[in-house]
Amino acid sequence: IKIKLPETKYSDITLDIQDKVLDLRTPKKKLLLHLPYRVDSKNGKARFLSEEETLEVTLRVSRTFDFINF
């Protein structure tokens, strides 16, 4: 997930990820994003690219395996 955050510093970002929700807050912006699939919220990664003013969040989908997705 890539989120553009113009005029934002790394220290201003608060990010909380639950099983199916991404909650991002800065002093000027708020984003509550409902994710289409359950994710592994404990093992995600986030990095802020200050030159591009973009936050990149990488999450692994947590799905049970069946005959379709194995």
PyMOL Python script that loads the backbone (N, CA, C, O; Angstrom):
from pymol import cmd

cmd.read_pdbstr("""\
ATOM      1  N   ILE A   1       0.863  -1.162   0.000  1.00  0.00           N
ATOM      2  CA  ILE A   1       0.000   0.000   0.000  1.00  0.00           C
ATOM      3  C   ILE A   1       0.910   1.224   0.000  1.00  0.00           C
ATOM      4  O   ILE A   1       1.819   1.328   0.824  1.00  0.00           O
ATOM      5  N   LYS A   2       0.665   2.141  -0.916  1.00  0.00           N
ATOM      6  CA  LYS A   2       1.422   3.397  -0.965  1.00  0.00           C
ATOM      7  C   LYS A   2       0.468   4.543  -0.661  1.00  0.00           C
ATOM      8  O   LYS A   2      -0.601   4.657  -1.261  1.00  0.00           O
ATOM      9  N   ILE A   3       0.876   5.393   0.285  1.00  0.00           N
ATOM     10  CA  ILE A   3       0.041   6.507   0.718  1.00  0.00           C
ATOM     11  C   ILE A   3       0.847   7.791   0.589  1.00  0.00           C
ATOM     12  O   ILE A   3       1.894   7.931   1.221  1.00  0.00           O
ATOM     13  N   LYS A   4       0.372   8.725  -0.218  1.00  0.00           N
ATOM     14  CA  LYS A   4       1.018  10.029  -0.380  1.00  0.00           C
ATOM     15  C   LYS A   4       0.705  10.898   0.830  1.00  0.00           C
ATOM     16  O   LYS A   4      -0.457  11.047   1.209  1.00  0.00           O
ATOM     17  N   LEU A   5       1.745  11.472   1.438  1.00  0.00           N
ATOM     18  CA  LEU A   5       1.579  12.331   2.609  1.00  0.00           C
ATOM     19  C   LEU A   5       2.379  13.613   2.418  1.00  0.00           C
ATOM     20  O   LEU A   5       3.450  13.763   3.007  1.00  0.00           O
ATOM     21  N   PRO A   6       1.880  14.536   1.606  1.00  0.00           N
ATOM     22  CA  PRO A   6       2.623  15.788   1.391  1.00  0.00           C
ATOM     23  C   PRO A   6       2.732  16.611   2.669  1.00  0.00           C
ATOM     24  O   PRO A   6       1.814  16.650   3.488  1.00  0.00           O
ATOM     25  N   GLU A   7       3.867  17.258   2.813  1.00  0.00           N
ATOM     26  CA  GLU A   7       4.148  18.147   3.949  1.00  0.00           C
ATOM     27  C   GLU A   7       4.033  17.415   5.289  1.00  0.00           C
ATOM     28  O   GLU A   7       3.519  17.962   6.265  1.00  0.00           O
ATOM     29  N   THR A   8       4.519  16.168   5.320  1.00  0.00           N
ATOM     30  CA  THR A   8       4.471  15.361   6.544  1.00  0.00           C
ATOM     31  C   THR A   8       5.870  14.878   6.881  1.00  0.00           C
ATOM     32  O   THR A   8       6.635  14.496   5.996  1.00  0.00           O
ATOM     33  N   LYS A   9       6.200  14.898   8.172  1.00  0.00           N
ATOM     34  CA  LYS A   9       7.467  14.351   8.640  1.00  0.00           C
ATOM     35  C   LYS A   9       7.240  12.952   9.184  1.00  0.00           C
ATOM     36  O   LYS A   9       6.133  12.614   9.603  1.00  0.00           O
ATOM     37  N   TYR A  10       8.276  12.149   9.178  1.00  0.00           N
ATOM     38  CA  TYR A  10       8.210  10.777   9.688  1.00  0.00           C
ATOM     39  C   TYR A  10       7.727  10.744  11.133  1.00  0.00           C
ATOM     40  O   TYR A  10       6.942   9.875  11.510  1.00  0.00           O
ATOM     41  N   SER A  11       8.192  11.682  11.931  1.00  0.00           N
ATOM     42  CA  SER A  11       7.843  11.700  13.356  1.00  0.00           C
ATOM     43  C   SER A  11       6.375  12.036  13.605  1.00  0.00           C
ATOM     44  O   SER A  11       5.878  11.804  14.707  1.00  0.00           O
ATOM     45  N   ASP A  12       5.667  12.578  12.607  1.00  0.00           N
ATOM     46  CA  ASP A  12       4.254  12.941  12.763  1.00  0.00           C
ATOM     47  C   ASP A  12       3.303  11.787  12.454  1.00  0.00           C
ATOM     48  O   ASP A  12       2.099  11.914  12.674  1.00  0.00           O
ATOM     49  N   ILE A  13       3.814  10.669  11.952  1.00  0.00           N
ATOM     50  CA  ILE A  13       2.963   9.569  11.491  1.00  0.00           C
ATOM     51  C   ILE A  13       2.685   8.577  12.619  1.00  0.00           C
ATOM     52  O   ILE A  13       3.597   8.132  13.315  1.00  0.00           O
ATOM     53  N   THR A  14       1.414   8.244  12.780  1.00  0.00           N
ATOM     54  CA  THR A  14       0.989   7.177  13.694  1.00  0.00           C
ATOM     55  C   THR A  14       0.270   6.139  12.839  1.00  0.00           C
ATOM     56  O   THR A  14      -0.698   6.450  12.146  1.00  0.00           O
ATOM     57  N   LEU A  15       0.762   4.895  12.899  1.00  0.00           N
ATOM     58  CA  LEU A  15       0.212   3.825  12.082  1.00  0.00           C
ATOM     59  C   LEU A  15      -0.185   2.659  12.975  1.00  0.00           C
ATOM     60  O   LEU A  15       0.621   2.167  13.765  1.00  0.00           O
ATOM     61  N   ASP A  16      -1.425   2.224  12.844  1.00  0.00           N
ATOM     62  CA  ASP A  16      -1.928   1.074  13.605  1.00  0.00           C
ATOM     63  C   ASP A  16      -2.581   0.113  12.628  1.00  0.00           C
ATOM     64  O   ASP A  16      -3.466   0.500  11.865  1.00  0.00           O
ATOM     65  N   ILE A  17      -2.147  -1.137  12.650  1.00  0.00           N
ATOM     66  CA  ILE A  17      -2.686  -2.139  11.737  1.00  0.00           C
ATOM     67  C   ILE A  17      -3.306  -3.264  12.558  1.00  0.00           C
ATOM     68  O   ILE A  17      -2.652  -3.861  13.413  1.00  0.00           O
ATOM     69  N   GLN A  18      -4.570  -3.539  12.287  1.00  0.00           N
ATOM     70  CA  GLN A  18      -5.294  -4.640  12.902  1.00  0.00           C
ATOM     71  C   GLN A  18      -5.511  -5.708  11.836  1.00  0.00           C
ATOM     72  O   GLN A  18      -4.971  -5.593  10.735  1.00  0.00           O
ATOM     73  N   ASP A  19      -6.282  -6.735  12.138  1.00  0.00           N
ATOM     74  CA  ASP A  19      -6.480  -7.845  11.202  1.00  0.00           C
ATOM     75  C   ASP A  19      -7.019  -7.407   9.842  1.00  0.00           C
ATOM     76  O   ASP A  19      -6.556  -7.900   8.814  1.00  0.00           O
ATOM     77  N   LYS A  20      -7.985  -6.497   9.816  1.00  0.00           N
ATOM     78  CA  LYS A  20      -8.570  -6.071   8.543  1.00  0.00           C
ATOM     79  C   LYS A  20      -8.675  -4.555   8.413  1.00  0.00           C
ATOM     80  O   LYS A  20      -9.439  -4.057   7.587  1.00  0.00           O
ATOM     81  N   VAL A  21      -7.909  -3.814   9.226  1.00  0.00           N
ATOM     82  CA  VAL A  21      -8.014  -2.350   9.218  1.00  0.00           C
ATOM     83  C   VAL A  21      -6.629  -1.720   9.316  1.00  0.00           C
ATOM     84  O   VAL A  21      -5.794  -2.141  10.116  1.00  0.00           O
ATOM     85  N   LEU A  22      -6.404  -0.708   8.490  1.00  0.00           N
ATOM     86  CA  LEU A  22      -5.201   0.122   8.577  1.00  0.00           C
ATOM     87  C   LEU A  22      -5.648   1.501   9.039  1.00  0.00           C
ATOM     88  O   LEU A  22      -6.501   2.122   8.405  1.00  0.00           O
ATOM     89  N   ASP A  23      -5.079   1.983  10.138  1.00  0.00           N
ATOM     90  CA  ASP A  23      -5.431   3.287  10.708  1.00  0.00           C
ATOM     91  C   ASP A  23      -4.186   4.162  10.691  1.00  0.00           C
ATOM     92  O   ASP A  23      -3.212   3.882  11.390  1.00  0.00           O
ATOM     93  N   LEU A  24      -4.220   5.218   9.893  1.00  0.00           N
ATOM     94  CA  LEU A  24      -3.090   6.145   9.740  1.00  0.00           C
ATOM     95  C   LEU A  24      -3.525   7.526  10.192  1.00  0.00           C
ATOM     96  O   LEU A  24      -4.588   8.014   9.806  1.00  0.00           O
ATOM     97  N   ARG A  25      -2.680   8.160  11.026  1.00  0.00           N
ATOM     98  CA  ARG A  25      -3.002   9.510  11.500  1.00  0.00           C
ATOM     99  C   ARG A  25      -1.758  10.392  11.458  1.00  0.00           C
ATOM    100  O   ARG A  25      -0.656   9.977  11.817  1.00  0.00           O
ATOM    101  N   THR A  26      -1.976  11.609  11.011  1.00  0.00           N
ATOM    102  CA  THR A  26      -0.964  12.670  11.068  1.00  0.00           C
ATOM    103  C   THR A  26      -1.682  13.894  11.625  1.00  0.00           C
ATOM    104  O   THR A  26      -2.904  13.872  11.770  1.00  0.00           O
ATOM    105  N   PRO A  27      -0.959  14.946  11.936  1.00  0.00           N
ATOM    106  CA  PRO A  27      -1.651  16.149  12.435  1.00  0.00           C
ATOM    107  C   PRO A  27      -2.674  16.726  11.447  1.00  0.00           C
ATOM    108  O   PRO A  27      -3.649  17.347  11.868  1.00  0.00           O
ATOM    109  N   LYS A  28      -2.461  16.527  10.137  1.00  0.00           N
ATOM    110  CA  LYS A  28      -3.351  17.111   9.137  1.00  0.00           C
ATOM    111  C   LYS A  28      -4.293  16.107   8.467  1.00  0.00           C
ATOM    112  O   LYS A  28      -5.309  16.499   7.892  1.00  0.00           O
ATOM    113  N   LYS A  29      -3.962  14.815   8.538  1.00  0.00           N
ATOM    114  CA  LYS A  29      -4.740  13.817   7.800  1.00  0.00           C
ATOM    115  C   LYS A  29      -5.060  12.602   8.653  1.00  0.00           C
ATOM    116  O   LYS A  29      -4.326  12.262   9.580  1.00  0.00           O
ATOM    117  N   LYS A  30      -6.187  11.946   8.317  1.00  0.00           N
ATOM    118  CA  LYS A  30      -6.580  10.693   8.959  1.00  0.00           C
ATOM    119  C   LYS A  30      -7.066   9.749   7.864  1.00  0.00           C
ATOM    120  O   LYS A  30      -7.781  10.156   6.949  1.00  0.00           O
ATOM    121  N   LEU A  31      -6.669   8.490   7.971  1.00  0.00           N
ATOM    122  CA  LEU A  31      -7.102   7.482   7.010  1.00  0.00           C
ATOM    123  C   LEU A  31      -7.454   6.208   7.765  1.00  0.00           C
ATOM    124  O   LEU A  31      -6.631   5.669   8.505  1.00  0.00           O
ATOM    125  N   LEU A  32      -8.668   5.735   7.576  1.00  0.00           N
ATOM    126  CA  LEU A  32      -9.106   4.456   8.122  1.00  0.00           C
ATOM    127  C   LEU A  32      -9.459   3.596   6.913  1.00  0.00           C
ATOM    128  O   LEU A  32     -10.480   3.811   6.260  1.00  0.00           O
ATOM    129  N   LEU A  33      -8.605   2.624   6.627  1.00  0.00           N
ATOM    130  CA  LEU A  33      -8.746   1.810   5.429  1.00  0.00           C
ATOM    131  C   LEU A  33      -9.126   0.390   5.821  1.00  0.00           C
ATOM    132  O   LEU A  33      -8.383  -0.289   6.530  1.00  0.00           O
ATOM    133  N   HIS A  34     -10.288  -0.053   5.354  1.00  0.00           N
ATOM    134  CA  HIS A  34     -10.726  -1.429   5.581  1.00  0.00           C
ATOM    135  C   HIS A  34     -10.103  -2.306   4.505  1.00  0.00           C
ATOM    136  O   HIS A  34     -10.328  -2.095   3.313  1.00  0.00           O
ATOM    137  N   LEU A  35      -9.322  -3.286   4.930  1.00  0.00           N
ATOM    138  CA  LEU A  35      -8.591  -4.146   4.001  1.00  0.00           C
ATOM    139  C   LEU A  35      -9.494  -5.270   3.504  1.00  0.00           C
ATOM    140  O   LEU A  35     -10.335  -5.763   4.256  1.00  0.00           O
ATOM    141  N   PRO A  36      -9.331  -5.681   2.245  1.00  0.00           N
ATOM    142  CA  PRO A  36     -10.213  -6.718   1.688  1.00  0.00           C
ATOM    143  C   PRO A  36      -9.967  -8.113   2.264  1.00  0.00           C
ATOM    144  O   PRO A  36     -10.850  -8.969   2.212  1.00  0.00           O
ATOM    145  N   TYR A  37      -8.771  -8.345   2.813  1.00  0.00           N
ATOM    146  CA  TYR A  37      -8.427  -9.643   3.379  1.00  0.00           C
ATOM    147  C   TYR A  37      -7.817  -9.462   4.760  1.00  0.00           C
ATOM    148  O   TYR A  37      -7.289  -8.397   5.081  1.00  0.00           O
ATOM    149  N   ARG A  38      -7.894 -10.500   5.569  1.00  0.00           N
ATOM    150  CA  ARG A  38      -7.235 -10.500   6.874  1.00  0.00           C
ATOM    151  C   ARG A  38      -5.719 -10.518   6.638  1.00  0.00           C
ATOM    152  O   ARG A  38      -5.238 -11.231   5.757  1.00  0.00           O
ATOM    153  N   VAL A  39      -4.968  -9.735   7.423  1.00  0.00           N
ATOM    154  CA  VAL A  39      -3.516  -9.657   7.261  1.00  0.00           C
ATOM    155  C   VAL A  39      -2.816 -10.062   8.554  1.00  0.00           C
ATOM    156  O   VAL A  39      -3.414 -10.078   9.630  1.00  0.00           O
ATOM    157  N   ASP A  40      -1.536 -10.388   8.418  1.00  0.00           N
ATOM    158  CA  ASP A  40      -0.688 -10.690   9.574  1.00  0.00           C
ATOM    159  C   ASP A  40      -0.173  -9.346  10.101  1.00  0.00           C
ATOM    160  O   ASP A  40       0.843  -8.831   9.634  1.00  0.00           O
ATOM    161  N   SER A  41      -0.881  -8.796  11.068  1.00  0.00           N
ATOM    162  CA  SER A  41      -0.582  -7.444  11.543  1.00  0.00           C
ATOM    163  C   SER A  41       0.724  -7.348  12.325  1.00  0.00           C
ATOM    164  O   SER A  41       1.259  -6.250  12.483  1.00  0.00           O
ATOM    165  N   LYS A  42       1.245  -8.455  12.814  1.00  0.00           N
ATOM    166  CA  LYS A  42       2.474  -8.433  13.613  1.00  0.00           C
ATOM    167  C   LYS A  42       3.739  -8.414  12.763  1.00  0.00           C
ATOM    168  O   LYS A  42       4.790  -7.998  13.250  1.00  0.00           O
ATOM    169  N   ASN A  43       3.671  -8.850  11.517  1.00  0.00           N
ATOM    170  CA  ASN A  43       4.879  -8.989  10.699  1.00  0.00           C
ATOM    171  C   ASN A  43       4.882  -8.113   9.450  1.00  0.00           C
ATOM    172  O   ASN A  43       5.504  -8.471   8.450  1.00  0.00           O
ATOM    173  N   GLY A  44       4.213  -6.995   9.491  1.00  0.00           N
ATOM    174  CA  GLY A  44       4.231  -6.072   8.366  1.00  0.00           C
ATOM    175  C   GLY A  44       5.443  -5.158   8.420  1.00  0.00           C
ATOM    176  O   GLY A  44       6.164  -5.112   9.416  1.00  0.00           O
ATOM    177  N   LYS A  45       5.650  -4.436   7.334  1.00  0.00           N
ATOM    178  CA  LYS A  45       6.753  -3.470   7.259  1.00  0.00           C
ATOM    179  C   LYS A  45       6.214  -2.146   6.740  1.00  0.00           C
ATOM    180  O   LYS A  45       5.301  -2.111   5.915  1.00  0.00           O
ATOM    181  N   ALA A  46       6.788  -1.067   7.231  1.00  0.00           N
ATOM    182  CA  ALA A  46       6.426   0.267   6.754  1.00  0.00           C
ATOM    183  C   ALA A  46       7.693   1.089   6.638  1.00  0.00           C
ATOM    184  O   ALA A  46       8.586   1.005   7.482  1.00  0.00           O
ATOM    185  N   ARG A  47       7.761   1.882   5.588  1.00  0.00           N
ATOM    186  CA  ARG A  47       8.892   2.810   5.442  1.00  0.00           C
ATOM    187  C   ARG A  47       8.383   4.099   4.815  1.00  0.00           C
ATOM    188  O   ARG A  47       7.492   4.090   3.965  1.00  0.00           O
ATOM    189  N   PHE A  48       8.971   5.210   5.257  1.00  0.00           N
ATOM    190  CA  PHE A  48       8.586   6.522   4.765  1.00  0.00           C
ATOM    191  C   PHE A  48       9.667   7.035   3.839  1.00  0.00           C
ATOM    192  O   PHE A  48      10.823   7.169   4.241  1.00  0.00           O
ATOM    193  N   LEU A  49       9.302   7.320   2.615  1.00  0.00           N
ATOM    194  CA  LEU A  49      10.228   7.872   1.623  1.00  0.00           C
ATOM    195  C   LEU A  49      10.056   9.390   1.637  1.00  0.00           C
ATOM    196  O   LEU A  49       9.144   9.927   1.007  1.00  0.00           O
ATOM    197  N   SER A  50      10.934  10.071   2.357  1.00  0.00           N
ATOM    198  CA  SER A  50      10.764  11.512   2.565  1.00  0.00           C
ATOM    199  C   SER A  50      10.897  12.318   1.277  1.00  0.00           C
ATOM    200  O   SER A  50      10.229  13.340   1.119  1.00  0.00           O
ATOM    201  N   GLU A  51      11.747  11.874   0.355  1.00  0.00           N
ATOM    202  CA  GLU A  51      11.909  12.616  -0.903  1.00  0.00           C
ATOM    203  C   GLU A  51      10.627  12.583  -1.730  1.00  0.00           C
ATOM    204  O   GLU A  51      10.297  13.554  -2.411  1.00  0.00           O
ATOM    205  N   GLU A  52       9.910  11.469  -1.669  1.00  0.00           N
ATOM    206  CA  GLU A  52       8.670  11.299  -2.441  1.00  0.00           C
ATOM    207  C   GLU A  52       7.424  11.600  -1.607  1.00  0.00           C
ATOM    208  O   GLU A  52       6.309  11.605  -2.129  1.00  0.00           O
ATOM    209  N   GLU A  53       7.615  11.850  -0.310  1.00  0.00           N
ATOM    210  CA  GLU A  53       6.522  12.107   0.626  1.00  0.00           C
ATOM    211  C   GLU A  53       5.485  10.977   0.579  1.00  0.00           C
ATOM    212  O   GLU A  53       4.280  11.219   0.517  1.00  0.00           O
ATOM    213  N   THR A  54       5.990   9.739   0.609  1.00  0.00           N
ATOM    214  CA  THR A  54       5.142   8.562   0.473  1.00  0.00           C
ATOM    215  C   THR A  54       5.445   7.557   1.578  1.00  0.00           C
ATOM    216  O   THR A  54       6.606   7.317   1.911  1.00  0.00           O
ATOM    217  N   LEU A  55       4.399   6.974   2.140  1.00  0.00           N
ATOM    218  CA  LEU A  55       4.532   5.892   3.099  1.00  0.00           C
ATOM    219  C   LEU A  55       4.204   4.592   2.381  1.00  0.00           C
ATOM    220  O   LEU A  55       3.132   4.456   1.791  1.00  0.00           O
ATOM    221  N   GLU A  56       5.125   3.638   2.432  1.00  0.00           N
ATOM    222  CA  GLU A  56       4.912   2.324   1.832  1.00  0.00           C
ATOM    223  C   GLU A  56       4.691   1.307   2.944  1.00  0.00           C
ATOM    224  O   GLU A  56       5.531   1.158   3.831  1.00  0.00           O
ATOM    225  N   VAL A  57       3.565   0.611   2.897  1.00  0.00           N
ATOM    226  CA  VAL A  57       3.229  -0.403   3.890  1.00  0.00           C
ATOM    227  C   VAL A  57       3.122  -1.743   3.166  1.00  0.00           C
ATOM    228  O   VAL A  57       2.404  -1.871   2.174  1.00  0.00           O
ATOM    229  N   THR A  58       3.848  -2.737   3.676  1.00  0.00           N
ATOM    230  CA  THR A  58       3.820  -4.083   3.102  1.00  0.00           C
ATOM    231  C   THR A  58       3.247  -5.036   4.139  1.00  0.00           C
ATOM    232  O   THR A  58       3.755  -5.139   5.255  1.00  0.00           O
ATOM    233  N   LEU A  59       2.184  -5.731   3.754  1.00  0.00           N
ATOM    234  CA  LEU A  59       1.504  -6.651   4.663  1.00  0.00           C
ATOM    235  C   LEU A  59       1.311  -8.000   3.985  1.00  0.00           C
ATOM    236  O   LEU A  59       1.076  -8.070   2.778  1.00  0.00           O
ATOM    237  N   ARG A  60       1.410  -9.063   4.762  1.00  0.00           N
ATOM    238  CA  ARG A  60       1.185 -10.406   4.236  1.00  0.00           C
ATOM    239  C   ARG A  60      -0.260 -10.807   4.524  1.00  0.00           C
ATOM    240  O   ARG A  60      -0.737 -10.715   5.655  1.00  0.00           O
ATOM    241  N   VAL A  61      -0.940 -11.252   3.472  1.00  0.00           N
ATOM    242  CA  VAL A  61      -2.312 -11.714   3.615  1.00  0.00           C
ATOM    243  C   VAL A  61      -2.313 -13.020   4.406  1.00  0.00           C
ATOM    244  O   VAL A  61      -1.498 -13.908   4.156  1.00  0.00           O
ATOM    245  N   SER A  62      -3.222 -13.127   5.348  1.00  0.00           N
ATOM    246  CA  SER A  62      -3.336 -14.308   6.186  1.00  0.00           C
ATOM    247  C   SER A  62      -4.609 -15.055   5.786  1.00  0.00           C
ATOM    248  O   SER A  62      -5.707 -14.715   6.225  1.00  0.00           O
ATOM    249  N   ARG A  63      -4.440 -16.089   4.939  1.00  0.00           N
ATOM    250  CA  ARG A  63      -5.596 -16.854   4.470  1.00  0.00           C
ATOM    251  C   ARG A  63      -5.377 -18.330   4.729  1.00  0.00           C
ATOM    252  O   ARG A  63      -4.248 -18.818   4.723  1.00  0.00           O
ATOM    253  N   THR A  64      -6.464 -19.023   4.953  1.00  0.00           N
ATOM    254  CA  THR A  64      -6.372 -20.464   5.098  1.00  0.00           C
ATOM    255  C   THR A  64      -6.283 -21.078   3.703  1.00  0.00           C
ATOM    256  O   THR A  64      -6.877 -20.570   2.753  1.00  0.00           O
ATOM    257  N   PHE A  65      -5.543 -22.160   3.592  1.00  0.00           N
ATOM    258  CA  PHE A  65      -5.378 -22.807   2.312  1.00  0.00           C
ATOM    259  C   PHE A  65      -6.539 -23.760   2.050  1.00  0.00           C
ATOM    260  O   PHE A  65      -7.003 -24.460   2.951  1.00  0.00           O
ATOM    261  N   ASP A  66      -6.990 -23.775   0.826  1.00  0.00           N
ATOM    262  CA  ASP A  66      -8.005 -24.715   0.387  1.00  0.00           C
ATOM    263  C   ASP A  66      -7.669 -25.171  -1.027  1.00  0.00           C
ATOM    264  O   ASP A  66      -6.546 -24.953  -1.480  1.00  0.00           O
ATOM    265  N   PHE A  67      -8.583 -25.780  -1.722  1.00  0.00           N
ATOM    266  CA  PHE A  67      -8.268 -26.303  -3.050  1.00  0.00           C
ATOM    267  C   PHE A  67      -8.087 -25.205  -4.101  1.00  0.00           C
ATOM    268  O   PHE A  67      -7.589 -25.487  -5.191  1.00  0.00           O
ATOM    269  N   ILE A  68      -8.477 -23.960  -3.802  1.00  0.00           N
ATOM    270  CA  ILE A  68      -8.314 -22.873  -4.754  1.00  0.00           C
ATOM    271  C   ILE A  68      -6.989 -22.132  -4.532  1.00  0.00           C
ATOM    272  O   ILE A  68      -6.250 -21.899  -5.489  1.00  0.00           O
ATOM    273  N   ASN A  69      -6.686 -21.767  -3.311  1.00  0.00           N
ATOM    274  CA  ASN A  69      -5.445 -21.034  -3.012  1.00  0.00           C
ATOM    275  C   ASN A  69      -4.543 -21.909  -2.161  1.00  0.00           C
ATOM    276  O   ASN A  69      -4.717 -22.000  -0.946  1.00  0.00           O
ATOM    277  N   PHE A  70      -3.595 -22.541  -2.793  1.00  0.00           N
ATOM    278  CA  PHE A  70      -2.678 -23.450  -2.083  1.00  0.00           C
ATOM    279  C   PHE A  70      -1.246 -23.102  -2.332  1.00  0.00           C
ATOM    280  O   PHE A  70      -0.350 -23.766  -1.810  1.00  0.00           O
TER     281      PHE A  70
END
""", "prot")
cmd.dss("prot")
cmd.show_as("cartoon", "prot")
cmd.util.cbc("prot")
cmd.orient("prot")
